Amino acid sequence: MLALVLASVRTRLWQYAGALLVSFMSAGLLTLLASVLDHVHRADLGHGAERAAQSLLGLVGGTSGFAALLLVANTLVLVAQQRRVEIGALRVIGATAPQIRAQIVGEAVVVALLGGVSGAAVGTAAIGPVLQWLIQHGVLPTGPQAGFSPIGFAVGLLSTVVITVPAAWAAVRGPLRMSPIAAVRDAAVERRALPVGRTVAAVATLALAWAVWDRYGRKSGVHEAVNGAMALCLTLLIAAWLLLPLVVRPVAALSALPGRLLSRCTGRLGAANCGAAGQRVAAMAGPVLLAAGLSAMLLCGNAVSQATVTTQSAVQQQNNAVGMRILMTPLIVYAALGILNTLLLATRQRRQEFAALRLAGGTKAQLLRMLGWESVIVVLSGVLMAGLVVTVFLAGLSARIPPHLNGAAVLPWGSLAQVVAGCAGLGVLGVLVPGVLVLRVRPVRAVRSAE
C-alpha cells in the first residue's frame, strides 16, 4: 500500500500542489509561533510576556489554522471529484471502499508530511529574525534567545497531519457513495445539495455560535464584547462554508444577473453552467468567502477597538498597527493561494467540456468570456455570503459595544473595498489563466484524454 501511495503522489503532485503549499506555510507559521512561546517561557519574563506570546499563538495560529483547514479541505474535495472515474474503476475490479479511502488518506498524509517537515524547518530557521522583530516593535520584551525548540517543531509538523487527515477523510466520502458504473461513465449528477454529515456539522456549528455568543454576553468589558463578536463571526464563517452547497444556487442566480443583462450568449451560458454545478461553484466560492470574511472581521474589529481606547497614544497606535500586520499577512497569503489553487483545479477539470464546446463551434474568445462571467458569479457569491456574516458580526458589536465607545467608530471602507477588489482580481486570474492554458490544447486531443 505504501508503494502505491507514493507512486500515486508522484504522478499527481500538481493536483496536490495547493495542499502542499498550505501545509508548508501552516507548519512554518505554527512552528514559529510555538517556538516563540517556548522561548519566552524558558526566559521566565513574567506573566505579561507569556500572555503576549500566547495571544500570538492563539489568535494568529488559530485564525491561520482555521483558514488552512478549510483551504486544504477545498483542494482535496476537488482532487477527489477529479478522480471519480479512477475510484469507480477500482471498485469495479474489486477494490473495497476502505482500501480506496486508505489510499487517498495516505496520499494526503504524505503530502502533509512533506509540507510539514519542510515548513517546520523553515519556521525553526526564522525564529531569530522574528524574535528580533517582535522585540523591536514592542510586542515582546527583551530576553528570549533564539534556538531550536523541539516543542515548536513537533507542533508545526503534527498540525499539518491534524489538519489534512479529517479533510481527506471527508473529501473521499462523496465519490465513494457514487455507483461504480456511474463513476466509470462519469455520468453522475448532483442529487443532494448537502450531504448528511455536512448538514450535521453545519447545525452543530450554528449551535456552537449561539453558545459562544451567549457565553461572552454574560461578561462585561470591551475586550469581552469584541472577542465575543469575533468568535461569533468565526463560527458563522465555518457554518456559511458548510452551507454553501445548499445556498449557492440562489446566491449564484442573483450574482448571475449582470452576465444575463450584459451578455445574451456568454453571460447566459456562464449563468447556466453555474446553476447546473452548485457543488463546484461552492468549492470555488469557499476561499473567496473565507478571504473576504476573515479580512473584514479583522479590519472592522480593529476599527472598533481603536474607538474604545481612552488615551490614544502613538505607542498604542503603533502596537495596533503591528498586530494588524501580523494577523493580515498570513491571511492574505493563504487567501491568495486558496483562491488561485481552487479555481485552477476546477477550471482544468473541465478540459473535455471546453473541447466539446469548441468542436460545436465555440471560439476561444467566447469561451474565455464565458469563463470571465463565471468568475464574476463565483466572486460575487463568496462576497455576498461573507457580507451576510459580517453584517451579523457588526450587528452583534453594535448591540454590546456602545457603552465602551469614546467616539463614533468609523469602519475602514477603503480597506474593505481593497479586500473585495483583491478577491475579484484573484478570482478572475484564477479562472482565466488556467482557461487560456486549457484552451491551447487541441479539442480532439482534449476529448480523447482521460481525466
Helices and strands as residue ranges (DSSP letters): H 2-11, H 17-43, H 47-55, I 56-61, H 62-82, H 84-92, H 97-125, H 127-136, H 150-171, H 173-177, H 180-185, H 196-217, H 222-255, H 257-262, H 266-276, H 278-307, H 314-348, H 351-359, H 364-400, G 402-404, H 413-439, H 443-448
